[in-house]
Amino acid sequence: MTGDPEAWDFLVKHVTILGWLVAAPLNIVTILLAIVMLLLKKVRFTDIHPYVFVLNVITLLFQLVSPI
């Protein structure tokens, strides 16, 4: 909490736009890269932390379903 909440408005606007425009495509790229590396046997599933991968997929589903 700050004494002047309007001073942070510019930052909140930029972070919100970046979250909408960058988060979902970057999440898709990350998941696809992990899947390709798994299929090419460059990494094992345990190396990419399975719970992080599963949470990424769940987050992507929420990002794709939620309205902008």
TIBALO-485337 format. One record per residue: residue number from 1; residue in one letter; chain; z, x, y of N, C-alpha, C, O, CB in turn. Coordinates in Angstrom, 1 decimal. Glycine has a CB too. Layout:
residues N
{fimar NUM kolvex A tortor A n.w Z n.u X n.v Y ca.w Z ca.u X ca.v Y c.w Z c.u X c.v Y o.w Z o.u X o.v Y cb.w Z cb.u X cb.v Y}
...
END
This chain:
residues 68
{fimar 1 kolvex M tortor A n.w 0.0 n.u 0.8 n.v -1.2 ca.w 0.0 ca.u 0.0 ca.v 0.0 c.w 0.0 c.u 0.9 c.v 1.2 o.w 0.8 o.u 1.9 o.v 1.3 cb.w 1.2 cb.u -1.0 cb.v 0.0}
{fimar 2 kolvex T tortor A n.w -0.9 n.u 0.6 n.v 2.2 ca.w -0.9 ca.u 1.3 ca.v 3.4 c.w -0.6 c.u 0.5 c.v 4.6 o.w -0.6 o.u -0.8 o.v 4.5 cb.w -2.3 cb.u 2.0 cb.v 3.6}
{fimar 3 kolvex G tortor A n.w -0.3 n.u 1.1 n.v 5.7 ca.w 0.1 ca.u 0.4 ca.v 6.9 c.w -1.1 c.u -0.3 c.v 7.6 o.w -1.0 o.u -1.3 o.v 8.2 cb.w 0.7 cb.u 1.3 cb.v 7.9}
{fimar 4 kolvex D tortor A n.w -2.3 n.u 0.3 n.v 7.3 ca.w -3.5 ca.u -0.3 ca.v 7.9 c.w -4.6 c.u -0.5 c.v 6.8 o.w -5.4 o.u 0.3 o.v 6.5 cb.w -4.1 cb.u 0.7 cb.v 9.0}
{fimar 5 kolvex P tortor A n.w -4.5 n.u -1.7 n.v 6.2 ca.w -5.4 ca.u -2.0 ca.v 5.1 c.w -6.9 c.u -2.0 c.v 5.4 o.w -7.8 o.u -1.8 o.v 4.6 cb.w -5.0 cb.u -3.3 cb.v 4.4}
{fimar 6 kolvex E tortor A n.w -7.2 n.u -2.3 n.v 6.7 ca.w -8.6 ca.u -2.3 ca.v 7.1 c.w -9.2 c.u -0.9 c.v 7.1 o.w -10.5 o.u -0.8 o.v 7.1 cb.w -8.7 cb.u -2.9 cb.v 8.5}
{fimar 7 kolvex A tortor A n.w -8.4 n.u 0.1 n.v 7.2 ca.w -8.9 ca.u 1.5 ca.v 7.2 c.w -9.6 c.u 1.8 c.v 5.9 o.w -10.4 o.u 2.8 o.v 5.8 cb.w -7.8 cb.u 2.5 cb.v 7.5}
{fimar 8 kolvex W tortor A n.w -9.3 n.u 1.1 n.v 4.8 ca.w -9.8 ca.u 1.4 ca.v 3.5 c.w -11.0 c.u 0.5 c.v 3.1 o.w -11.5 o.u 0.6 o.v 2.0 cb.w -8.7 cb.u 1.4 cb.v 2.4}
{fimar 9 kolvex D tortor A n.w -11.4 n.u -0.4 n.v 4.0 ca.w -12.4 ca.u -1.4 ca.v 3.7 c.w -13.7 c.u -0.7 c.v 3.3 o.w -14.4 o.u -1.1 o.v 2.4 cb.w -12.7 cb.u -2.3 cb.v 4.9}
{fimar 10 kolvex F tortor A n.w -14.1 n.u 0.4 n.v 4.0 ca.w -15.4 ca.u 1.0 ca.v 3.7 c.w -15.4 c.u 1.6 c.v 2.3 o.w -16.4 o.u 1.6 o.v 1.6 cb.w -15.7 cb.u 2.2 cb.v 4.7}
{fimar 11 kolvex L tortor A n.w -14.2 n.u 2.2 n.v 1.9 ca.w -14.1 ca.u 2.8 ca.v 0.6 c.w -14.2 c.u 1.7 c.v -0.5 o.w -14.8 o.u 1.9 o.v -1.5 cb.w -12.9 cb.u 3.6 cb.v 0.5}
{fimar 12 kolvex V tortor A n.w -13.5 n.u 0.6 n.v -0.3 ca.w -13.5 ca.u -0.5 ca.v -1.2 c.w -14.9 c.u -1.1 c.v -1.4 o.w -15.3 o.u -1.4 o.v -2.6 cb.w -12.5 cb.u -1.6 cb.v -0.8}
{fimar 13 kolvex K tortor A n.w -15.7 n.u -1.2 n.v -0.3 ca.w -17.0 ca.u -1.7 ca.v -0.4 c.w -17.9 c.u -0.8 c.v -1.3 o.w -18.7 o.u -1.3 o.v -2.1 cb.w -17.6 cb.u -1.9 cb.v 1.0}
{fimar 14 kolvex H tortor A n.w -17.8 n.u 0.5 n.v -1.0 ca.w -18.6 ca.u 1.5 ca.v -1.8 c.w -18.2 c.u 1.5 c.v -3.2 o.w -19.1 o.u 1.6 o.v -4.1 cb.w -18.5 cb.u 2.8 cb.v -1.1}
{fimar 15 kolvex V tortor A n.w -17.0 n.u 1.5 n.v -3.5 ca.w -16.5 ca.u 1.6 ca.v -4.9 c.w -17.0 c.u 0.3 c.v -5.7 o.w -17.4 o.u 0.4 o.v -6.8 cb.w -15.0 cb.u 1.7 cb.v -5.0}
{fimar 16 kolvex T tortor A n.w -16.9 n.u -0.8 n.v -5.0 ca.w -17.3 ca.u -2.1 ca.v -5.6 c.w -18.8 c.u -2.1 c.v -6.0 o.w -19.2 o.u -2.4 o.v -7.1 cb.w -17.0 cb.u -3.3 cb.v -4.7}
{fimar 17 kolvex I tortor A n.w -19.6 n.u -1.6 n.v -5.0 ca.w -21.1 ca.u -1.6 ca.v -5.2 c.w -21.4 c.u -0.6 c.v -6.3 o.w -22.2 o.u -0.8 o.v -7.2 cb.w -21.8 cb.u -1.2 cb.v -4.0}
{fimar 18 kolvex L tortor A n.w -20.8 n.u 0.6 n.v -6.3 ca.w -21.0 ca.u 1.6 ca.v -7.4 c.w -20.6 c.u 1.1 c.v -8.7 o.w -21.2 o.u 1.3 o.v -9.7 cb.w -20.2 cb.u 2.9 cb.v -7.1}
{fimar 19 kolvex G tortor A n.w -19.5 n.u 0.3 n.v -8.8 ca.w -19.0 ca.u -0.3 ca.v -10.0 c.w -20.0 c.u -1.2 c.v -10.6 o.w -20.3 o.u -1.3 o.v -11.8 cb.w -17.7 cb.u -0.9 cb.v -9.9}
{fimar 20 kolvex W tortor A n.w -20.6 n.u -2.0 n.v -9.7 ca.w -21.6 ca.u -3.0 ca.v -10.2 c.w -22.9 c.u -2.4 c.v -10.6 o.w -23.5 o.u -2.7 o.v -11.6 cb.w -21.9 cb.u -4.0 cb.v -9.1}
{fimar 21 kolvex L tortor A n.w -23.4 n.u -1.4 n.v -9.8 ca.w -24.7 ca.u -0.8 ca.v -10.0 c.w -24.8 c.u 0.4 c.v -11.0 o.w -25.8 o.u 0.6 o.v -11.6 cb.w -25.3 cb.u -0.4 cb.v -8.7}
{fimar 22 kolvex V tortor A n.w -23.7 n.u 1.1 n.v -11.1 ca.w -23.7 ca.u 2.3 ca.v -11.9 c.w -23.0 c.u 2.2 c.v -13.2 o.w -23.4 o.u 2.8 o.v -14.2 cb.w -23.1 cb.u 3.4 cb.v -11.1}
{fimar 23 kolvex A tortor A n.w -21.9 n.u 1.4 n.v -13.2 ca.w -21.0 ca.u 1.4 ca.v -14.4 c.w -21.8 c.u 0.9 c.v -15.7 o.w -21.7 o.u 1.6 o.v -16.7 cb.w -19.8 cb.u 0.5 cb.v -14.2}
{fimar 24 kolvex A tortor A n.w -22.4 n.u -0.2 n.v -15.7 ca.w -23.1 ca.u -0.7 ca.v -16.9 c.w -24.2 c.u 0.2 c.v -17.3 o.w -24.2 o.u 0.5 o.v -18.5 cb.w -23.6 cb.u -2.1 cb.v -16.6}
{fimar 25 kolvex P tortor A n.w -25.1 n.u 0.7 n.v -16.5 ca.w -26.2 ca.u 1.6 ca.v -17.0 c.w -25.6 c.u 2.9 c.v -17.5 o.w -26.1 o.u 3.4 o.v -18.5 cb.w -27.2 cb.u 1.9 cb.v -15.9}
{fimar 26 kolvex L tortor A n.w -24.6 n.u 3.4 n.v -16.9 ca.w -24.0 ca.u 4.7 ca.v -17.3 c.w -23.3 c.u 4.4 c.v -18.7 o.w -23.3 o.u 5.3 o.v -19.5 cb.w -23.0 cb.u 5.2 cb.v -16.3}
{fimar 27 kolvex N tortor A n.w -22.7 n.u 3.3 n.v -18.8 ca.w -22.0 ca.u 3.0 ca.v -20.1 c.w -23.1 c.u 2.8 c.v -21.2 o.w -22.9 o.u 3.3 o.v -22.3 cb.w -21.2 cb.u 1.6 cb.v -20.0}
{fimar 28 kolvex I tortor A n.w -24.2 n.u 2.2 n.v -20.9 ca.w -25.3 ca.u 2.1 ca.v -21.9 c.w -25.8 c.u 3.5 c.v -22.3 o.w -26.0 o.u 3.7 o.v -23.5 cb.w -26.5 cb.u 1.3 cb.v -21.3}
{fimar 29 kolvex V tortor A n.w -26.0 n.u 4.4 n.v -21.4 ca.w -26.5 ca.u 5.7 ca.v -21.6 c.w -25.5 c.u 6.5 c.v -22.5 o.w -25.9 o.u 7.2 o.v -23.5 cb.w -26.8 cb.u 6.5 cb.v -20.3}
{fimar 30 kolvex T tortor A n.w -24.2 n.u 6.3 n.v -22.2 ca.w -23.2 ca.u 7.0 ca.v -23.0 c.w -23.1 c.u 6.5 c.v -24.4 o.w -23.0 o.u 7.3 o.v -25.3 cb.w -21.8 cb.u 6.8 cb.v -22.3}
{fimar 31 kolvex I tortor A n.w -23.2 n.u 5.2 n.v -24.6 ca.w -23.2 ca.u 4.7 ca.v -26.0 c.w -24.4 c.u 5.1 c.v -26.7 o.w -24.3 o.u 5.5 o.v -27.9 cb.w -23.1 cb.u 3.1 cb.v -25.9}
{fimar 32 kolvex L tortor A n.w -25.6 n.u 5.0 n.v -26.1 ca.w -26.8 ca.u 5.4 ca.v -26.8 c.w -26.8 c.u 6.9 c.v -27.1 o.w -27.2 o.u 7.3 o.v -28.2 cb.w -28.0 cb.u 5.1 cb.v -25.9}
{fimar 33 kolvex L tortor A n.w -26.3 n.u 7.7 n.v -26.3 ca.w -26.2 ca.u 9.1 ca.v -26.5 c.w -25.3 c.u 9.4 c.v -27.7 o.w -25.6 o.u 10.2 o.v -28.6 cb.w -25.7 cb.u 9.9 cb.v -25.3}
{fimar 34 kolvex A tortor A n.w -24.2 n.u 8.7 n.v -27.8 ca.w -23.2 ca.u 8.8 ca.v -28.9 c.w -23.9 c.u 8.4 c.v -30.2 o.w -23.7 o.u 9.0 o.v -31.2 cb.w -21.9 cb.u 8.1 cb.v -28.6}
{fimar 35 kolvex I tortor A n.w -24.6 n.u 7.3 n.v -30.2 ca.w -25.2 ca.u 6.8 ca.v -31.4 c.w -26.3 c.u 7.8 c.v -31.9 o.w -26.4 o.u 8.0 o.v -33.1 cb.w -25.9 cb.u 5.4 cb.v -31.1}
{fimar 36 kolvex V tortor A n.w -27.1 n.u 8.3 n.v -30.9 ca.w -28.2 ca.u 9.2 ca.v -31.3 c.w -27.5 c.u 10.5 c.v -31.9 o.w -28.0 o.u 11.0 o.v -32.9 cb.w -29.0 cb.u 9.6 cb.v -30.1}
{fimar 37 kolvex M tortor A n.w -26.5 n.u 11.0 n.v -31.3 ca.w -25.8 ca.u 12.2 ca.v -31.8 c.w -25.2 c.u 11.9 c.v -33.2 o.w -25.2 o.u 12.8 o.v -34.1 cb.w -24.7 cb.u 12.7 cb.v -30.9}
{fimar 38 kolvex L tortor A n.w -24.7 n.u 10.7 n.v -33.4 ca.w -24.2 ca.u 10.3 ca.v -34.7 c.w -25.3 c.u 10.3 c.v -35.8 o.w -25.1 o.u 10.8 o.v -36.9 cb.w -23.4 cb.u 9.0 cb.v -34.7}
{fimar 39 kolvex L tortor A n.w -26.4 n.u 9.7 n.v -35.4 ca.w -27.5 ca.u 9.5 ca.v -36.3 c.w -28.1 c.u 10.9 c.v -36.7 o.w -28.6 o.u 11.1 o.v -37.8 cb.w -28.6 cb.u 8.6 cb.v -35.8}
{fimar 40 kolvex L tortor A n.w -28.2 n.u 11.8 n.v -35.7 ca.w -28.7 ca.u 13.1 ca.v -36.0 c.w -27.7 c.u 14.1 c.v -36.6 o.w -28.0 o.u 15.2 o.v -36.9 cb.w -29.2 cb.u 13.8 cb.v -34.7}
{fimar 41 kolvex K tortor A n.w -26.5 n.u 13.5 n.v -36.8 ca.w -25.4 ca.u 14.3 ca.v -37.5 c.w -25.0 c.u 15.5 c.v -36.6 o.w -24.6 o.u 16.6 o.v -37.2 cb.w -25.8 cb.u 14.7 cb.v -38.9}
{fimar 42 kolvex K tortor A n.w -25.1 n.u 15.4 n.v -35.3 ca.w -24.6 ca.u 16.5 ca.v -34.4 c.w -23.1 c.u 16.4 c.v -34.3 o.w -22.5 o.u 17.5 o.v -34.1 cb.w -25.3 cb.u 16.4 cb.v -33.1}
{fimar 43 kolvex V tortor A n.w -22.6 n.u 15.2 n.v -34.4 ca.w -21.1 ca.u 15.0 ca.v -34.3 c.w -20.7 c.u 14.1 c.v -35.4 o.w -21.5 o.u 13.3 o.v -35.9 cb.w -20.7 cb.u 14.5 cb.v -32.9}
{fimar 44 kolvex R tortor A n.w -19.4 n.u 14.1 n.v -35.7 ca.w -18.8 ca.u 13.1 ca.v -36.6 c.w -18.2 c.u 12.0 c.v -35.8 o.w -17.9 o.u 12.2 o.v -34.6 cb.w -17.8 cb.u 13.8 cb.v -37.6}
{fimar 45 kolvex F tortor A n.w -18.0 n.u 10.9 n.v -36.4 ca.w -17.4 ca.u 9.7 ca.v -35.7 c.w -16.0 c.u 10.1 c.v -35.2 o.w -15.6 o.u 9.6 o.v -34.2 cb.w -17.4 cb.u 8.5 cb.v -36.6}
{fimar 46 kolvex T tortor A n.w -15.3 n.u 10.9 n.v -36.0 ca.w -13.9 ca.u 11.2 ca.v -35.6 c.w -13.9 c.u 12.2 c.v -34.4 o.w -12.9 o.u 12.3 o.v -33.6 cb.w -13.2 cb.u 11.9 cb.v -36.7}
{fimar 47 kolvex D tortor A n.w -15.0 n.u 12.9 n.v -34.2 ca.w -15.1 ca.u 13.8 ca.v -33.0 c.w -15.3 c.u 13.1 c.v -31.7 o.w -14.9 o.u 13.7 o.v -30.7 cb.w -16.3 cb.u 14.8 cb.v -33.2}
{fimar 48 kolvex I tortor A n.w -15.8 n.u 11.9 n.v -31.7 ca.w -16.0 ca.u 11.2 ca.v -30.5 c.w -14.9 c.u 10.2 c.v -30.2 o.w -15.1 o.u 9.3 o.v -29.4 cb.w -17.4 cb.u 10.5 cb.v -30.5}
{fimar 49 kolvex H tortor A n.w -13.8 n.u 10.3 n.v -30.9 ca.w -12.7 ca.u 9.4 ca.v -30.7 c.w -13.1 c.u 8.0 c.v -30.8 o.w -13.5 o.u 7.3 o.v -29.9 cb.w -12.0 cb.u 9.7 cb.v -29.3}
{fimar 50 kolvex P tortor A n.w -13.0 n.u 7.5 n.v -32.1 ca.w -13.4 ca.u 6.1 ca.v -32.4 c.w -12.9 c.u 5.0 c.v -31.5 o.w -13.6 o.u 4.1 o.v -31.1 cb.w -13.1 cb.u 5.8 cb.v -33.8}
{fimar 51 kolvex Y tortor A n.w -11.6 n.u 5.1 n.v -31.1 ca.w -11.1 ca.u 4.1 ca.v -30.2 c.w -11.7 c.u 4.1 c.v -28.9 o.w -11.9 o.u 3.0 o.v -28.2 cb.w -9.6 cb.u 4.2 cb.v -30.1}
{fimar 52 kolvex V tortor A n.w -12.1 n.u 5.2 n.v -28.3 ca.w -12.8 ca.u 5.3 ca.v -27.1 c.w -14.2 c.u 4.7 c.v -27.2 o.w -14.6 o.u 4.0 o.v -26.3 cb.w -12.9 cb.u 6.8 cb.v -26.5}
{fimar 53 kolvex F tortor A n.w -14.9 n.u 5.0 n.v -28.3 ca.w -16.2 ca.u 4.4 ca.v -28.5 c.w -16.2 c.u 2.9 c.v -28.6 o.w -17.0 o.u 2.2 o.v -28.0 cb.w -16.9 cb.u 5.0 cb.v -29.8}
{fimar 54 kolvex V tortor A n.w -15.2 n.u 2.4 n.v -29.4 ca.w -15.1 ca.u 1.0 ca.v -29.6 c.w -14.7 c.u 0.3 c.v -28.2 o.w -15.3 o.u -0.8 o.v -27.9 cb.w -14.0 cb.u 0.6 cb.v -30.6}
{fimar 55 kolvex L tortor A n.w -13.8 n.u 0.9 n.v -27.5 ca.w -13.5 ca.u 0.3 ca.v -26.2 c.w -14.7 c.u 0.4 c.v -25.2 o.w -14.8 o.u -0.5 o.v -24.4 cb.w -12.3 cb.u 1.1 cb.v -25.5}
{fimar 56 kolvex N tortor A n.w -15.5 n.u 1.4 n.v -25.3 ca.w -16.7 ca.u 1.5 ca.v -24.5 c.w -17.7 c.u 0.3 c.v -24.8 o.w -18.2 o.u -0.3 o.v -23.9 cb.w -17.4 cb.u 2.8 cb.v -24.7}
{fimar 57 kolvex V tortor A n.w -17.8 n.u 0.0 n.v -26.1 ca.w -18.7 ca.u -1.1 ca.v -26.5 c.w -18.2 c.u -2.4 c.v -26.0 o.w -18.9 o.u -3.2 o.v -25.5 cb.w -18.9 cb.u -1.1 cb.v -28.0}
{fimar 58 kolvex I tortor A n.w -16.9 n.u -2.6 n.v -26.2 ca.w -16.2 ca.u -3.8 ca.v -25.7 c.w -16.4 c.u -4.0 c.v -24.2 o.w -16.7 o.u -5.1 o.v -23.7 cb.w -14.8 cb.u -3.9 cb.v -26.1}
{fimar 59 kolvex T tortor A n.w -16.2 n.u -2.9 n.v -23.5 ca.w -16.3 ca.u -2.9 ca.v -22.0 c.w -17.8 c.u -3.2 c.v -21.6 o.w -18.0 o.u -4.0 o.v -20.7 cb.w -15.9 cb.u -1.6 cb.v -21.4}
{fimar 60 kolvex L tortor A n.w -18.7 n.u -2.7 n.v -22.3 ca.w -20.1 ca.u -3.0 ca.v -22.1 c.w -20.4 c.u -4.4 c.v -22.3 o.w -21.2 o.u -5.0 o.v -21.5 cb.w -21.0 cb.u -2.1 cb.v -22.9}
{fimar 61 kolvex L tortor A n.w -19.9 n.u -5.0 n.v -23.3 ca.w -20.1 ca.u -6.4 ca.v -23.6 c.w -19.6 c.u -7.3 c.v -22.4 o.w -20.2 o.u -8.2 o.v -22.0 cb.w -19.5 cb.u -6.9 cb.v -24.9}
{fimar 62 kolvex F tortor A n.w -18.4 n.u -6.9 n.v -21.9 ca.w -17.8 ca.u -7.7 ca.v -20.8 c.w -18.7 c.u -7.5 c.v -19.5 o.w -18.9 o.u -8.4 o.v -18.8 cb.w -16.4 cb.u -7.2 cb.v -20.5}
{fimar 63 kolvex Q tortor A n.w -19.2 n.u -6.2 n.v -19.3 ca.w -20.1 ca.u -6.0 ca.v -18.2 c.w -21.4 c.u -6.8 c.v -18.2 o.w -21.8 o.u -7.2 o.v -17.2 cb.w -20.4 cb.u -4.5 cb.v -18.1}
{fimar 64 kolvex L tortor A n.w -21.9 n.u -6.9 n.v -19.4 ca.w -23.2 ca.u -7.6 ca.v -19.5 c.w -23.0 c.u -9.1 c.v -19.4 o.w -23.9 o.u -9.8 o.v -19.0 cb.w -23.9 cb.u -7.3 cb.v -20.8}
{fimar 65 kolvex V tortor A n.w -21.9 n.u -9.6 n.v -19.8 ca.w -21.6 ca.u -11.1 ca.v -19.8 c.w -21.1 c.u -11.6 c.v -18.5 o.w -21.5 o.u -12.7 o.v -18.0 cb.w -20.6 cb.u -11.4 cb.v -20.9}
{fimar 66 kolvex S tortor A n.w -20.4 n.u -10.7 n.v -17.8 ca.w -19.8 ca.u -11.2 ca.v -16.5 c.w -20.8 c.u -11.3 c.v -15.4 o.w -21.7 o.u -10.5 o.v -15.3 cb.w -18.7 cb.u -10.2 cb.v -16.1}
{fimar 67 kolvex P tortor A n.w -20.7 n.u -12.4 n.v -14.6 ca.w -21.6 ca.u -12.5 ca.v -13.5 c.w -21.4 c.u -11.5 c.v -12.4 o.w -20.3 o.u -11.0 o.v -12.2 cb.w -21.5 cb.u -13.9 cb.v -12.9}
{fimar 68 kolvex I tortor A n.w -22.4 n.u -11.2 n.v -11.7 ca.w -22.3 ca.u -10.2 ca.v -10.6 c.w -21.8 c.u -10.9 c.v -9.4 o.w -21.7 o.u -10.2 o.v -8.3 cb.w -23.6 cb.u -9.5 cb.v -10.4}
END
